Amino acid sequence: MNKRSFWLLSVFIILMLSTSFLFAQNLKIGYINSEKIKAEYTEAKDAQKKIQDINAKWEEEALAKQKEIAELQEQLESQSLLLSEEKKREKYQELQNLALKFEQYKQQKWGQQGEIYLKREEIWKPVEEKIFAVINQTGKAESFDYIFDSALNVFLYIDSKMPDLTTKVIEELNKTAAAPAKK
């Protein structure tokens, strides 16, 4: 590489670096903490409570089924000597059926495609949409180029001067939640 090409390349690199530096000076970045929003936003807390209540009801039903299985097993063991072979088979078959129904129930409620995931999606989706709408609204209103979520731990460094928009988003969400619905 001759001197002239080296010099032109150097100038080009310096221009590119200075341009990117100037661009970075105008970049406005903020962050939110989605976990804090979920913990403090009224509708998010209500949604979480609904999900917990549904799950608690299903857990009670599961415990009742488990107790029924345990009682039948205990009954089968305690009466084993008194029952005929046919009655033992019937009781054992009943026990297996109950155990199978219990496993099916657990899969139906908490399995990979379980109802808890569908309920969570159904209940959380409107709340998440509101949260994202307010984040977008705040970002546009205050001319942010990027808004990151610190709860996702994607930051290697956060400057203490970087604006935390979490409180602003929570206040806006709770303001809209507290306002009576006008129809």
C-alpha positions in Angstrom: 0.0 0.0 0.0 1.5 3.3 -1.0 1.5 6.5 1.2 -1.3 8.1 -0.7 -3.7 5.1 -0.3 -2.7 4.8 3.4 -3.4 8.5 3.9 -6.8 8.3 2.2 -7.7 5.3 4.2 -6.7 7.0 7.4 -8.8 10.1 6.5 -11.7 7.9 5.6 -11.5 6.0 9.0 -11.2 9.2 10.9 -14.3 10.7 9.1 -16.3 7.5 9.8 -15.3 7.5 13.5 -16.2 11.2 13.9 -19.5 10.7 12.1 -20.4 7.8 14.3 -19.3 9.7 17.4 -21.5 12.6 16.4 -24.4 10.3 15.7 -23.9 8.6 19.1 -24.0 12.1 20.8 -27.6 12.5 19.5 -28.7 9.0 20.5 -31.2 9.0 23.4 -31.4 5.8 25.4 -33.5 5.0 28.4 -34.5 1.9 30.3 -37.4 0.4 32.2 -37.6 -2.5 34.7 -40.4 -4.8 33.6 -40.4 -6.7 36.9 -40.9 -3.5 38.9 -43.7 -2.5 36.5 -45.4 -5.9 37.0 -45.0 -5.5 40.8 -46.4 -2.0 41.0 -48.9 -1.7 38.2 -52.4 -2.2 39.6 -53.8 -4.2 36.6 -50.6 -6.4 36.5 -51.0 -7.2 40.2 -54.7 -8.0 39.6 -53.8 -10.3 36.7 -51.2 -12.1 38.7 -53.8 -12.6 41.5 -56.3 -14.0 39.1 -53.7 -16.5 37.8 -52.7 -17.4 41.3 -56.3 -18.0 42.3 -57.0 -20.2 39.3 -53.8 -22.2 40.0 -54.7 -22.5 43.7 -58.1 -23.9 42.8 -56.5 -26.5 40.5 -54.0 -27.4 43.1 -56.8 -28.0 45.6 -58.5 -30.3 43.1 -55.2 -32.1 42.4 -54.6 -32.6 46.2 -58.2 -34.0 46.6 -57.5 -36.5 43.7 -54.1 -37.4 45.3 -55.8 -37.9 48.7 -58.5 -40.2 47.0 -55.7 -42.3 45.5 -53.9 -42.6 48.8 -57.0 -43.6 50.6 -57.9 -46.2 48.0 -54.3 -47.6 48.2 -54.5 -47.7 52.0 -57.9 -49.4 51.8 -56.5 -51.9 49.3 -53.5 -52.7 51.5 -55.5 -53.0 54.7 -58.2 -55.2 53.2 -55.9 -57.2 51.0 -56.3 -60.4 53.1 -60.0 -60.1 53.3 -60.8 -59.5 49.6 -61.2 -62.1 47.0 -58.8 -62.2 44.0 -61.6 -60.7 41.8 -62.3 -57.8 44.3 -58.5 -57.2 44.6 -58.2 -56.9 40.8 -61.3 -54.5 40.7 -59.8 -52.3 43.5 -56.4 -52.4 41.8 -57.9 -51.5 38.5 -59.8 -48.7 40.1 -56.6 -47.5 41.7 -54.8 -47.5 38.4 -57.7 -45.6 36.7 -57.6 -43.0 39.4 -53.8 -42.6 39.1 -54.1 -42.3 35.3 -56.9 -39.7 35.6 -54.7 -37.8 38.1 -51.8 -37.8 35.7 -54.0 -36.7 32.9 -55.4 -33.9 35.1 -51.9 -32.7 35.9 -51.0 -32.7 32.2 -54.2 -30.9 31.3 -53.6 -28.1 33.8 -49.8 -27.8 34.0 -48.4 -29.8 31.1 -46.5 -28.4 28.2 -49.7 -27.2 26.5 -51.6 -26.9 29.8 -54.5 -24.7 30.7 -52.3 -22.6 33.0 -50.3 -21.3 30.1 -53.5 -20.6 28.1 -55.0 -18.7 31.1 -51.8 -16.8 31.7 -51.7 -15.8 28.0 -55.4 -14.8 28.1 -55.1 -12.8 31.3 -51.7 -11.2 30.7 -52.0 -10.3 27.0 -54.2 -7.2 27.5 -52.0 -6.1 30.4 -48.8 -6.5 28.4 -50.3 -4.6 25.5 -51.1 -1.7 27.8 -47.6 -1.7 29.2 -46.0 -1.8 25.7 -48.3 1.0 24.5 -47.3 3.3 27.4 -43.6 2.5 26.9 -44.0 3.3 23.2 -46.0 6.4 24.0 -43.3 7.6 26.5 -40.5 6.8 24.0 -42.1 8.8 21.3 -43.2 11.7 23.5 -39.7 12.0 24.9 -37.8 11.2 21.7 -36.0 8.1 22.9 -34.2 6.1 20.2 -34.0 3.0 22.4 -35.6 1.8 25.6 -34.2 -1.3 27.1 -35.5 -3.6 29.9 -33.1 -3.9 32.7 -35.0 -6.9 34.2 -33.8 -8.9 31.2 -30.1 -8.3 32.2 -29.0 -7.3 28.8 -26.9 -4.4 30.0 -23.2 -4.6 30.6 -23.1 -1.1 31.9 -25.8 1.5 32.8 -24.7 5.1 33.2 -26.3 6.6 36.3 -27.3 9.5 34.1 -29.3 7.2 31.8 -33.0 8.0 32.5 -35.0 5.2 34.2 -38.5 5.4 32.7 -40.0 2.7 35.0 -41.7 5.1 37.4 -43.1 7.2 34.6 -44.5 4.1 32.9 -46.0 2.8 36.1 -47.6 6.2 36.9 -49.1 6.5 33.4 -50.4 2.9 33.6 -52.0 3.4 37.0 -53.4 6.8 35.9 -55.2 5.1 33.0 -56.3 2.2 35.2 -57.7 4.5 37.8 -59.7 6.6 35.3 -63.2 5.3 34.9 -64.0 3.7 31.6 -66.0 6.1 29.4 -68.4 4.6 26.9 
